[in-house]
């Protein structure tokens, strides 16, 4: 099914975004990450102001200045279908049933509607003043009905407006139901029409009965009027009214409440802020699917969206005031909305829990200010570019189950991938110790536990799309390892006998997967054989993190050694890699560097 979509957004001179354009590719789900005041909310607002053709205030102009050389300008590329497309001159054909439409809005002052023009594919330019037709779909109201409808929920929006809208919708539906109801389907008139006829009869009967009182009132009034205005009289009449009777007398009270199933329910305004905001976008979504939008300051409290069949939900910090478990549930619900095809979702968030790398429809974009204080965006992840295979998705999904900190990598800083808990614990201990005495070398370091070498390669595939450099520390393992093989001749049901055999080490083969993902933005270090052997000259099979921490706490030389390893990985203070560590780019370097010892590691029984 083909539904209109927003495909791309280009913004300049709007809010905190200056003359350097910011370009955003929009998928079914877009997650905007970045520091406070980096421009995420500005991007959400940009979609709203263009697709609804809203007027701007002075604070919406860059630097609060109305500069004729730098008017706000927003460009939207949208996907139209055969049913919604404008004239052929505006349509760049994508497929048999879809077309790319480019439009640009410019604001030349406050309290003024924007000027909208379209891109003419025949002329290969945006429309100019001498063109007969300047914009797709003609007038704005028609154009709005052809694009996805924006629904923006800001951080501090109140849900009461949406609640009133759904109550208003329910009242209108009830009114319609009341007026069309027939207790007997064979009756010519509805029950409501019968009631209105009885009211009319009642009115006529009471008017007749009151005629004597009306005449008396006229006589008494005219006795006064004639003394003030000679030859004038007052006449009281009762014309028939054409106004509809108010249906409110039949009842229209609704309320929106929330609470535990089979438990006490309370109105939305009595709920916590997290519950209220979740209810807000939930109700907003349900109303939009019914072609309805909340409307302030009117009796009905809601309005029809017209022929809009597609929508884009713009959420600013949906995690605010939500419990971590509720955040995960809200993420899954929001990610599922585009499954119905008529929704796109754009979320600005500070929560790593709103990132799910295993979804096929998600783009993650970092918004940040560069050293020149200009806003720029970086697409950190998109399914089309990253091309994760099913094994990658499964690796990342399992990793995320064990450690949600995987998503911290998208929020900036130095990123170091380590293979397991031992390195993670040791490096974090050093970071904590140094931070306590004012050393800020590690303040923006994100240490990501891959929990296995195969997941290291999957994470590298994702991080290769970042602009920033990242670092990897993994165990080299050995090309061969020892394994137990069942001796069938010597074994019986009650007594199994195993032979010790040498096999190719499965862990070693994963080094090739790491090599496949190496690029100019990464630095890969290997602990020869493993972390414990390389730096502590020992081999242990259990309690590795605790052993590592105890070593560097009790032995100052070991502390210095592991700090040297961390600093050299991060290129700090000209530190050199210690013995036992190797920076490599070809697996042959690992093969030549493995110590000439027998490393006893048993695999599962064959």
C-alpha positions as CSV (number, residue, x, y, z in Angstrom):
1,X,0.0,0.0,0.0
2,X,1.4,3.4,-1.0
3,X,0.9,6.2,1.5
4,X,2.3,9.8,1.3
5,X,5.5,10.2,3.3
6,X,8.0,12.9,4.2
7,X,11.4,11.9,2.8
8,X,13.8,14.8,3.5
9,X,14.0,18.1,5.4
10,X,16.5,20.9,4.7
11,X,16.5,23.9,7.1
12,X,18.4,27.2,7.3
13,X,18.1,30.5,9.2
14,X,15.4,29.0,11.4
15,X,15.7,29.1,15.2
16,X,19.2,28.0,16.3
17,X,20.0,26.8,12.7
18,X,22.0,29.4,10.8
19,X,22.9,30.0,7.1
20,X,24.6,26.6,6.8
21,X,21.8,24.2,5.8
22,X,20.9,21.2,8.0
23,X,19.7,18.2,6.0
24,X,17.7,15.4,7.6
25,X,16.7,12.1,5.8
26,X,13.5,10.8,7.2
27,X,12.6,7.1,7.5
28,X,9.6,5.5,9.2
29,X,11.3,6.1,12.6
30,X,13.9,8.8,13.1
31,X,15.7,9.2,16.5
32,X,17.4,12.5,17.0
33,X,20.2,12.5,19.7
34,X,22.5,15.2,20.9
35,X,23.3,17.6,23.7
36,X,20.8,20.1,25.1
37,X,20.2,23.2,22.9
38,X,21.8,21.4,19.9
39,X,18.7,21.9,17.7
40,X,16.7,18.7,18.0
41,X,13.5,20.5,19.0
42,X,14.0,23.1,16.3
43,X,14.0,20.3,13.7
44,X,10.7,18.9,15.0
45,X,9.2,22.4,14.9
46,X,10.4,22.9,11.4
47,X,8.3,20.1,10.1
48,X,5.2,21.4,11.9
49,X,5.5,25.0,10.7
50,X,6.0,24.1,7.0
51,X,3.4,21.4,6.6
52,X,0.8,23.5,8.5
53,X,2.0,26.8,6.8
54,X,2.2,28.5,10.2
55,X,3.3,32.1,10.8
56,X,6.6,32.7,12.7
57,X,7.4,34.9,15.6
58,X,10.6,36.9,15.9
59,X,12.2,34.2,18.1
60,X,11.9,31.8,15.3
61,X,14.2,33.9,13.1
62,X,17.9,33.0,13.5
63,X,19.5,35.1,16.3
64,X,16.1,36.8,16.7
65,X,16.8,39.0,13.7
66,X,14.7,39.5,10.6
67,X,17.5,39.7,8.1
68,X,16.5,40.2,4.5
69,X,19.6,38.4,3.4
70,X,18.9,35.4,5.6
71,X,15.2,34.8,5.8
72,X,14.1,31.4,7.3
73,X,13.9,28.8,4.6
74,X,12.7,25.2,4.9
75,X,12.6,22.7,2.1
76,X,10.5,19.5,2.3
77,X,10.8,16.5,0.0
78,X,7.7,14.3,0.2
79,X,6.5,11.1,-1.5
80,X,3.2,11.4,-3.3
81,X,1.1,8.6,-4.8
82,X,-1.0,8.3,-8.0
83,X,-4.0,9.5,-5.9
84,X,-2.2,12.5,-4.3
85,X,0.3,13.7,-6.9
86,X,0.1,17.2,-8.3
87,X,0.8,18.2,-11.9
88,X,3.5,16.4,-13.9
89,X,5.9,19.4,-13.8
90,X,6.3,18.9,-10.0
91,X,6.7,15.1,-10.0
92,X,10.0,13.2,-10.2
93,X,8.9,9.6,-10.7
94,X,10.3,7.1,-8.3
95,X,8.2,4.1,-9.3
96,X,5.0,3.3,-11.1
97,X,3.0,4.6,-8.2
98,X,5.2,7.0,-6.3
99,X,6.7,10.5,-7.0
100,X,9.1,12.8,-5.3
101,X,7.8,16.3,-4.7
102,X,10.1,19.2,-3.6
103,X,8.7,22.3,-1.9
104,X,10.3,25.3,-0.2
105,X,8.9,27.8,2.3
106,X,10.3,31.2,3.0
107,X,9.2,33.7,5.7
108,X,9.9,37.4,5.0
109,X,8.5,38.7,8.3
110,X,6.6,37.9,11.5
111,X,2.9,37.3,11.6
112,X,3.0,36.6,7.8
113,X,2.1,33.4,6.0
114,X,5.2,31.8,4.4
115,X,5.8,32.0,0.6
116,X,5.7,28.4,-0.8
117,X,7.2,27.4,-4.2
118,X,7.8,24.0,-5.8
119,X,10.6,22.5,-7.7
120,X,9.8,22.2,-11.5
121,X,11.3,19.0,-12.7
122,X,10.9,20.1,-16.4
123,X,12.9,23.3,-15.7
124,X,15.2,21.7,-13.1
125,X,14.8,24.6,-10.7
126,X,12.5,26.0,-8.1
127,X,9.7,28.2,-9.4
128,X,10.4,31.9,-10.1
129,X,8.1,35.0,-10.1
130,X,7.6,34.9,-13.9
131,X,6.3,31.3,-13.9
132,X,2.6,30.8,-14.4
133,X,2.4,28.1,-11.7
134,X,4.6,28.4,-8.7
135,X,3.6,25.6,-6.3
136,X,2.3,22.0,-6.4
137,X,-1.4,21.4,-5.6
138,X,-2.2,25.0,-5.7
139,X,-3.6,26.6,-2.5
140,X,-2.2,25.7,0.8
141,X,-5.3,23.9,2.2
142,X,-5.3,21.6,-0.8
143,X,-1.6,20.9,-0.5
144,X,-1.9,20.2,3.3
145,X,-4.4,17.5,2.6
146,X,-1.9,15.7,0.2
147,X,1.1,15.6,2.7
148,X,1.4,13.7,6.0
149,X,-0.2,15.7,8.8
150,X,2.2,16.7,11.6
151,X,1.3,16.1,15.3
152,X,3.8,17.6,17.6
153,X,4.1,16.8,21.3
154,X,6.5,19.1,23.1
155,X,8.2,18.3,26.4
156,X,5.7,20.3,28.5
157,X,2.5,20.0,26.5
158,X,-0.6,19.2,28.7
159,X,-2.8,16.2,27.8
160,X,-6.0,17.9,28.8
161,X,-6.5,19.4,25.3
162,X,-6.3,15.9,23.7
163,X,-8.6,14.6,26.4
164,X,-11.1,17.3,25.7
165,X,-10.8,16.4,22.0
166,X,-11.7,12.8,22.5
167,X,-14.6,13.7,24.8
168,X,-15.8,16.2,22.1
169,X,-15.5,13.4,19.5
170,X,-17.4,11.0,21.6
171,X,-20.1,13.6,22.2
172,X,-20.5,14.2,18.4
173,X,-20.7,10.5,17.8
174,X,-23.3,10.1,20.6
175,X,-25.3,13.0,19.1
176,X,-25.3,11.3,15.8
177,X,-26.3,8.0,17.3
178,X,-29.1,9.5,19.3
179,X,-30.5,11.3,16.3
180,X,-30.5,8.1,14.1
181,X,-31.7,5.6,16.7
182,X,-34.9,3.6,16.1
183,X,-36.2,1.3,18.8
184,X,-38.4,-0.2,16.1
185,X,-36.5,-0.5,12.7
186,X,-39.9,-0.5,10.8
187,X,-40.8,2.9,12.1
188,X,-40.7,5.8,9.6
189,X,-39.3,8.2,12.2
190,X,-36.4,7.9,14.6
191,X,-37.1,8.0,18.4
192,X,-35.4,11.4,18.5
193,X,-37.8,12.8,15.8
194,X,-40.7,11.4,17.8
195,X,-39.5,13.2,20.9
196,X,-39.1,16.5,18.9
197,X,-42.6,16.2,17.6
198,X,-43.9,15.7,21.2
199,X,-42.0,18.8,22.2
200,X,-43.5,20.8,19.4
201,X,-47.0,19.6,20.4
202,X,-46.2,20.6,24.0
203,X,-45.1,24.0,22.9
204,X,-48.2,24.7,20.8
205,X,-50.5,23.4,23.6
206,X,-48.9,25.6,26.2
207,X,-48.9,28.7,23.9
208,X,-52.7,28.3,23.4
209,X,-53.2,27.9,27.1
210,X,-51.1,31.0,27.8
211,X,-53.0,33.2,25.2
212,X,-55.2,34.7,27.9
213,X,-52.2,35.7,29.9
214,X,-50.5,37.2,26.8
215,X,-53.6,39.4,26.1
216,X,-53.7,40.6,29.7
217,X,-50.0,41.4,29.6
218,X,-50.4,43.4,26.3
219,X,-53.4,45.5,27.7
220,X,-51.4,46.4,30.9
221,X,-48.3,47.2,28.9
222,X,-50.2,49.4,26.4
223,X,-51.9,51.4,29.1
224,X,-48.4,52.6,30.0
225,X,-47.0,52.8,26.4
226,X,-49.9,55.0,25.1
227,X,-49.2,57.6,27.7
228,X,-45.6,58.0,26.6
229,X,-46.0,57.3,22.9
230,X,-49.5,58.3,21.7
231,X,-51.0,56.1,19.0
232,X,-48.5,53.3,19.6
233,X,-49.0,49.9,21.1
234,X,-46.9,46.8,22.1
235,X,-47.7,43.5,20.4
236,X,-46.4,40.1,21.8
237,X,-46.0,37.4,19.2
238,X,-44.6,33.8,19.3
239,X,-43.2,32.9,15.9
240,X,-42.2,29.3,15.2
241,X,-38.5,28.7,15.8
242,X,-36.3,27.0,13.2
243,X,-33.5,26.4,15.6
244,X,-32.6,22.8,16.5
245,X,-33.3,21.7,20.0
246,X,-30.2,21.2,22.1
247,X,-29.4,17.5,22.5
248,X,-27.4,18.1,25.6
249,X,-30.5,17.6,27.7
250,X,-30.2,13.9,26.8
251,X,-26.8,13.6,28.4
252,X,-23.3,13.9,27.0
253,X,-20.9,13.6,29.9
254,X,-17.6,11.8,29.3
255,X,-14.4,11.7,31.1
256,X,-10.9,10.2,30.4
257,X,-9.5,8.3,33.4
258,X,-6.5,6.1,34.0
259,X,-5.6,3.5,36.6
260,X,-4.9,-0.2,37.3
261,X,-7.1,-2.8,35.7
262,X,-9.9,-3.7,38.2
263,X,-8.6,-0.9,40.4
264,X,-9.4,2.7,41.1
265,X,-9.3,5.1,38.1
266,X,-8.5,8.8,38.3
267,X,-8.9,11.7,35.8
268,X,-5.8,12.5,33.6
269,X,-5.2,15.7,35.4
270,X,-4.6,13.7,38.6
271,X,-2.0,11.4,37.0
272,X,1.8,11.7,37.2
273,X,3.5,13.7,34.4
274,X,4.9,10.6,32.7
275,X,1.5,8.9,32.5
276,X,-0.1,12.2,31.3
277,X,2.3,12.7,28.5
278,X,2.0,9.1,27.4
279,X,-1.7,9.4,27.4
280,X,-1.3,12.6,25.4
281,X,0.4,11.0,22.4
282,X,-1.7,7.9,22.7
283,X,-5.0,9.8,22.4
284,X,-3.5,12.0,19.7
285,X,-2.6,9.0,17.6
286,X,-6.1,7.4,18.1
287,X,-7.8,10.7,17.1
288,X,-5.6,11.1,14.0
289,X,-6.4,7.6,12.8
290,X,-10.1,8.6,13.0
291,X,-9.4,11.8,11.0
292,X,-9.7,14.1,14.0
293,X,-7.3,16.7,15.6
294,X,-7.7,18.6,18.9
295,X,-8.7,22.2,18.6
296,X,-8.5,24.9,21.2
297,X,-11.0,27.5,22.0
298,X,-14.0,26.1,20.2
299,X,-17.2,24.5,21.5
300,X,-16.6,21.2,19.7
301,X,-12.9,20.9,20.9
302,X,-12.0,18.9,17.8
303,X,-11.8,19.3,14.0
304,X,-11.7,17.0,11.0
305,X,-8.4,16.5,9.2
306,X,-10.0,16.3,5.8
307,X,-8.7,13.7,3.4
308,X,-5.3,13.2,5.2
309,X,-4.6,9.5,5.5
310,X,-1.0,9.7,6.7
311,X,0.6,11.3,9.7
312,X,4.0,12.1,11.3
313,X,4.3,12.1,15.1
314,X,6.9,14.5,16.4
315,X,7.8,13.7,20.0
316,X,10.2,15.8,22.2
317,X,11.8,13.8,25.0
318,X,9.0,11.1,25.5
319,X,11.1,9.6,28.2
320,X,10.5,12.5,30.6
321,X,9.1,11.3,34.0
322,X,8.8,7.7,32.8
323,X,10.1,4.6,34.8
324,X,12.9,2.7,32.9
325,X,10.6,-0.2,32.3
326,X,7.9,2.1,30.9
327,X,10.5,3.7,28.7
328,X,11.3,0.4,27.1
329,X,7.6,-0.4,26.6
330,X,6.9,3.1,25.1
331,X,9.8,2.6,22.7
332,X,8.4,-0.7,21.5
333,X,5.0,0.8,21.0
334,X,6.3,3.8,19.1
335,X,8.5,1.7,16.9
336,X,5.5,-0.4,16.0
337,X,3.3,2.6,14.9
338,X,4.7,2.7,11.3
339,X,3.7,-1.0,10.9
340,X,0.3,0.4,9.9
341,X,2.0,2.2,7.0
342,X,0.3,5.6,7.6
343,X,2.5,6.8,10.4
344,X,6.1,8.1,10.6
345,X,7.7,8.9,13.9
346,X,10.4,11.4,14.8
347,X,11.7,11.5,18.3
348,X,14.2,13.8,20.0
349,X,15.6,12.0,23.0
350,X,18.4,12.0,25.7
351,X,17.6,8.3,26.6
352,X,19.7,5.5,25.1
353,X,16.8,3.2,25.9
354,X,14.9,4.7,22.9
355,X,17.4,3.3,20.5
356,X,16.9,-0.2,19.0
357,X,19.4,-1.2,16.4
358,X,17.6,-4.4,15.4
359,X,14.7,-2.6,13.7
360,X,14.7,-2.3,9.9
361,X,12.9,1.1,9.7
362,X,15.0,3.3,12.0
363,X,17.5,6.1,11.3
364,X,19.5,7.6,14.1
365,X,20.8,11.1,13.6
366,X,23.1,13.1,16.0
367,X,22.5,16.8,16.1
368,X,25.3,18.9,17.5
369,X,27.1,22.3,17.3
370,X,30.5,22.3,15.7
371,X,33.5,24.4,16.8
372,X,32.1,27.4,14.7
373,X,28.8,27.1,16.7
374,X,26.9,26.0,13.6
375,X,24.3,23.2,13.8
376,X,25.2,20.0,11.9
377,X,23.7,16.5,11.7
378,X,25.4,13.2,11.3
379,X,23.4,10.0,10.3
380,X,24.9,7.5,12.7
381,X,22.8,4.6,11.7
382,X,20.4,3.7,8.9
383,X,19.4,0.1,7.7
384,X,20.2,1.0,4.1
385,X,23.7,2.1,4.8
386,X,24.7,-0.3,7.6
387,X,23.3,-3.4,6.0
388,X,23.2,-5.6,9.1
389,X,22.6,-9.2,8.4
390,X,20.5,-11.5,10.5
391,X,23.5,-12.6,12.6
392,X,24.4,-9.0,13.3
393,X,20.9,-8.2,14.4
394,X,20.8,-11.2,16.7
395,X,24.2,-10.4,18.2
396,X,23.1,-6.8,18.9
397,X,19.7,-7.9,20.2
398,X,21.3,-10.3,22.7
399,X,23.9,-7.7,23.7
400,X,21.2,-5.1,24.3
401,X,19.4,-7.6,26.6
402,X,22.5,-8.0,28.7
403,X,23.7,-4.4,28.6
404,X,21.5,-1.5,27.5
405,X,24.6,0.8,27.6
406,X,25.3,-0.3,24.0
407,X,23.2,2.6,22.9
408,X,25.3,5.2,24.8
409,X,27.7,5.1,21.8
410,X,25.2,7.2,19.8
411,X,25.4,10.1,22.3
412,X,28.9,11.3,21.5
413,X,32.3,11.1,23.3
414,X,35.1,8.7,22.8
415,X,33.9,5.1,22.2
416,X,35.9,2.1,23.4
417,X,34.6,-1.4,22.6
418,X,35.9,-4.1,24.9
419,X,35.2,-7.8,24.7
420,X,34.1,-8.6,28.2
421,X,33.5,-7.7,31.9
422,X,37.2,-7.9,32.9
423,X,38.4,-5.0,30.7
424,X,35.2,-3.1,31.4
425,X,35.7,-3.3,35.2
426,X,39.4,-2.6,35.1
427,X,39.1,0.5,32.9
428,X,36.1,1.9,34.8
429,X,38.0,1.5,38.1
430,X,40.9,3.6,36.7
431,X,38.5,6.2,35.3
432,X,36.8,6.5,38.7
433,X,40.1,6.8,40.6
434,X,41.4,9.5,38.3
435,X,38.1,11.5,38.1
436,X,38.0,11.6,41.9
437,X,41.3,13.6,41.9
438,X,40.2,15.9,39.1
439,X,41.7,14.1,36.1
440,X,39.2,14.8,33.2
441,X,41.0,12.7,30.6
442,X,38.2,10.1,30.7
443,X,35.1,12.3,31.3
444,X,33.6,11.6,27.9
445,X,34.7,8.0,27.5
446,X,31.9,5.5,26.7
447,X,33.1,1.9,27.3
448,X,30.9,-0.6,25.5
449,X,30.9,-4.3,26.5
450,X,30.5,-6.5,23.5
451,X,30.3,-9.7,25.6
452,X,32.0,-11.7,22.9
453,X,34.2,-11.3,19.9
454,X,31.6,-12.0,17.3
455,X,29.6,-9.0,18.7
456,X,32.7,-6.8,18.5
457,X,32.5,-7.1,14.7
458,X,28.8,-6.3,14.6
459,X,29.3,-3.2,16.7
460,X,32.2,-2.1,14.4
461,X,29.8,-2.4,11.4
462,X,27.5,0.1,13.1
463,X,30.2,2.5,14.3
464,X,31.9,2.7,10.9
465,X,29.1,5.1,9.9
466,X,30.1,7.6,12.7
467,X,32.4,10.4,11.8
468,X,34.3,10.1,15.0
469,X,37.2,7.7,15.7
470,X,36.5,4.7,17.9
471,X,38.7,2.1,19.7
472,X,38.6,-1.6,20.1
473,X,40.3,-4.0,22.6
474,X,39.7,-7.7,22.1
475,X,41.4,-11.0,23.0
476,X,43.5,-12.6,20.2
477,X,42.9,-16.2,21.4
478,X,45.0,-18.9,19.8
479,X,44.7,-20.6,16.4
480,X,44.4,-24.0,18.0
481,X,42.8,-25.1,21.2
482,X,42.3,-28.4,23.1
483,X,38.9,-30.1,23.2
484,X,37.5,-33.3,24.6
485,X,36.3,-35.9,22.2
486,X,34.2,-38.9,23.3
487,X,36.0,-42.2,22.9
488,X,33.2,-44.5,21.8
489,X,35.3,-47.7,22.1
490,X,36.2,-47.2,25.7
491,X,33.0,-45.6,26.8
492,X,29.9,-47.2,28.1
493,X,26.5,-46.0,29.4
494,X,27.7,-45.5,33.0
495,X,31.3,-44.5,32.2
496,X,32.2,-42.0,29.5
497,X,35.8,-41.7,28.4
498,X,37.2,-38.6,26.6
499,X,40.3,-38.1,24.6
500,X,42.1,-34.7,24.5
501,X,42.4,-33.5,20.9
502,X,43.6,-30.3,19.3
503,X,41.2,-28.5,17.1
504,X,40.9,-25.2,15.2
505,X,39.8,-22.5,17.7
506,X,36.4,-21.0,16.8
507,X,37.2,-17.8,18.7
508,X,40.3,-17.3,16.5
509,X,38.3,-17.3,13.3
510,X,36.3,-14.3,14.6
511,X,39.5,-12.2,14.2
512,X,38.9,-12.3,10.5
513,X,35.4,-10.8,11.0
514,X,37.0,-7.9,13.0
515,X,39.6,-7.4,10.3
516,X,36.8,-7.2,7.7
517,X,35.3,-4.2,9.5
518,X,38.5,-2.2,10.0
519,X,38.7,1.2,8.5
520,X,40.4,4.6,8.9
521,X,38.1,5.6,11.8
522,X,39.0,2.8,14.1
523,X,42.0,1.7,16.2
524,X,42.1,-2.0,17.0
525,X,44.2,-3.5,19.8
526,X,44.5,-7.1,20.7
527,X,45.4,-8.5,24.1
528,X,47.6,-11.4,23.1
529,X,45.8,-14.6,24.0
530,X,43.6,-12.8,26.6
531,X,43.5,-9.9,29.1
532,X,44.6,-12.0,32.1
533,X,47.5,-13.7,30.3
534,X,48.7,-10.6,28.5
535,X,49.0,-8.3,31.6
536,X,48.8,-10.5,34.7
537,X,50.7,-13.6,33.3
538,X,48.1,-16.0,34.5
539,X,45.1,-18.0,33.2
540,X,41.9,-18.2,35.2
541,X,38.5,-19.5,34.3
542,X,36.2,-17.8,36.8
543,X,35.7,-14.5,38.8
544,X,37.8,-12.7,36.2
545,X,36.5,-9.1,36.8
546,X,36.9,-9.5,40.6
547,X,40.4,-10.9,40.1
548,X,41.4,-8.0,37.8
549,X,40.2,-5.4,40.2
550,X,42.0,-7.0,43.1
551,X,45.2,-7.1,41.1
552,X,45.2,-3.4,40.2
553,X,44.1,-2.4,43.7
554,X,46.7,-4.3,45.6
555,X,49.6,-4.0,43.1
556,X,50.6,-0.5,42.1
557,X,52.7,-1.7,39.2
558,X,49.7,-3.6,37.8
559,X,47.6,-0.4,38.2
560,X,50.2,1.6,36.3
561,X,50.3,-1.1,33.6
562,X,46.5,-1.2,33.0
563,X,46.4,2.6,33.0
564,X,49.2,2.7,30.4
565,X,47.2,0.2,28.3
566,X,44.0,2.4,28.5
567,X,46.0,5.7,27.8
568,X,47.8,4.1,24.8
569,X,44.5,2.8,23.3
570,X,43.0,6.3,23.6
571,X,46.2,8.1,22.4
572,X,46.6,10.0,25.7
573,X,49.8,11.6,26.9
574,X,52.0,9.8,24.3
575,X,51.5,6.5,26.2
576,X,52.9,3.4,24.4
577,X,51.3,0.0,24.3
578,X,52.6,-2.3,27.0
579,X,54.0,-5.8,26.3
580,X,51.1,-8.2,25.7
581,X,49.1,-5.7,23.6
582,X,49.3,-5.4,19.8
583,X,47.8,-2.8,17.4
584,X,47.1,-4.8,14.2
585,X,45.5,-4.5,10.8
586,X,46.2,-7.9,9.3
587,X,45.6,-11.3,10.9
588,X,49.1,-12.4,9.9
589,X,50.4,-9.9,12.5
590,X,48.5,-11.7,15.2
591,X,49.7,-15.1,14.0
592,X,53.4,-13.9,14.3
593,X,52.8,-12.4,17.7
594,X,51.2,-15.2,19.6
595,X,53.6,-16.5,22.2
596,X,55.1,-19.8,21.5
597,X,53.3,-21.6,24.3
598,X,50.6,-24.2,24.7
599,X,47.4,-22.4,25.8
600,X,45.1,-24.9,27.3
601,X,41.5,-24.0,26.6
602,X,38.9,-26.7,26.4
603,X,35.9,-26.3,24.1
604,X,32.6,-28.1,24.5
605,X,32.7,-31.9,24.2
606,X,32.5,-33.1,20.6
